[in-house]
Structure formats: structure tokens, C-alpha cells
Amino acid sequence: DTAVSQTPKYLVTQMGNDKSIKCEQNLGHDTMYWYKQDSKKFLKIMFSYNNKELIINETVPNRFSPKSPDKAHLNLHINSLELGDSAVYFCASSHFGGYNEQFFGPGTRLTVL
Amino acid sequence: QQQVKQSPQSLIVQKGGISIINCAYENTAFDYFPWYQQFPGKGPALLIAIRPDVSEKKEGRFTISFNKSAKQFSLHIMDSQPGDSATYFCAAVPSGSRLTFGEGTQLTVNP
């Protein structure tokens, strides 16, 4: 009965590789997000989708490409991985609107060697 | 540019003590102020939230104090317990738009 799930939980890869992270929510929400949490724990929003439409696209390198096949899924593909991409990536979901509680997944720890 | 400034970065409190985390903002369009709690290895989760039409909100041992004129708000954890050890994030939302997080405070409650 997991609300927001992410796979994989850990991802270790070499510089230059391409990788994907998948996210699914079963809460019936219409809005999903990707956040990056760096080593200092700072949480920064990267993208947000509402009803499969991109509504927030922060200043993120275009090596990062989100895709939302439907309202319950949001994936993140990263091309040409760099050392600085190492972080924990969190998926979250909510009903549309900033006043609504965001539910976070368990995170994916990405390590680029 | 950090729109929500949070302090301290880390806090150590003895069991039974009061933990206080402070946040300040500049954007007067902010009208919703949630706090999120994150345990190690987990995602953040909503703890408590306040709107600027009230000066205080209490839920159990957790209280938000809000000072609209000073543009500051704080989280007080009464009778702090080792199980409260986590990272706490204040956040702010302008007019129902996106959430902006503070830098986070790592709280350690010693037994």
C-alpha cells in the first residue's frame, strides 16, 4: 500500500552513462514533482507535472528529461551523467496547488563515479 | 537567492528540552507556511502548517509561532524526545504556487 514509490533506491554508475529513475503514486493525485537533495540536505525542486503537463521547469541542465506517461507516473532520465549529479532524488505528489500537502517517495540515491 | 532563510543549521537538545528552529522570509506574497520532517533515509513528510491569519498553531508537542510584521516564523518542539531527531524544513508558498524550502535544520535529541 505504498503511496509514492521510486525505483531504484540506489544507483551507482560511471560518468558519462545514461540512467533513469521511475516514480509511481497511488494516491490519486494529479501533480507530481522531482526534487534534488544535495549533500547539505538542501531540497531543490527540479520539475513538476500536472495532468501529464509540465508546469515547473527549474534551471536544470537539459541532460535531465522528465516524462509523465500518465498522472500516476513520473520518470526522470539523465543523460551523460556528471560527478555533480550525485545526490538523492525525491519524487513527490499532491493535489494541484501549493497549499496541498506533498507526499514524498523514499528517494533514489545516485552516485556517479 | 534563498527566499526562506532557516536557522540554525544544526541543533542538539537534551531529552525533555525545547527545540526551536527559526525561519525568515522576504516575499510578502507567501501565504502558507508548512514544516516538513525528514528522518534519515526517508522522504520529507508534512508535520504542521500555518496560515498568516493566525499567530500560533499547536499540534501536540509541536507549535508554530508566526510573526507577520517581522516576516518570521518558528517551530517549537516541547519535551523533545530522541525520536524527534530528524531534519526539519520550513517552507513557504506564494499564493498557492510552488513550495520553497528553507535550508533545513538537523536536530539531535540526546537521551
Contacts between the chains, C-beta under 8 A, distances in Angstrom:
chain1	res1	chain2	res2	distance
A	4	B	43	7.4
A	40	B	103	7.5
A	40	B	104	7.9
A	41	B	38	7.8
A	41	B	87	5.6
A	41	B	103	7.6
A	41	B	104	4.5
A	41	B	106	7.1
A	42	B	101	7.6
A	42	B	103	5.7
A	42	B	104	6.6
A	43	B	44	7.0
A	43	B	89	6.4
A	43	B	101	4.5
A	43	B	104	7.2
A	44	B	101	7.8
A	45	B	98	6.4
A	45	B	99	7.2
A	48	B	98	7.1
A	56	B	98	6.0
A	90	B	43	5.2
A	90	B	44	7.5
A	92	B	43	7.3
A	97	B	96	4.9
A	98	B	32	6.7
A	98	B	93	3.8
A	98	B	94	7.5
A	98	B	95	7.8
A	98	B	96	4.8
A	98	B	97	4.9
A	98	B	98	5.7
A	98	B	99	5.8
A	99	B	32	5.2
A	99	B	93	6.3
A	99	B	96	5.3
A	101	B	34	7.5
A	101	B	46	4.6
A	102	B	44	8.0
A	102	B	46	7.2
A	102	B	99	6.5
A	103	B	45	7.7
A	104	B	43	3.0
A	104	B	44	5.1
A	104	B	45	6.7
A	105	B	43	5.4
A	106	B	41	7.5
A	106	B	42	6.2
A	106	B	43	5.6
A	107	B	41	7.7
A	107	B	42	7.5
A	107	B	43	5.6
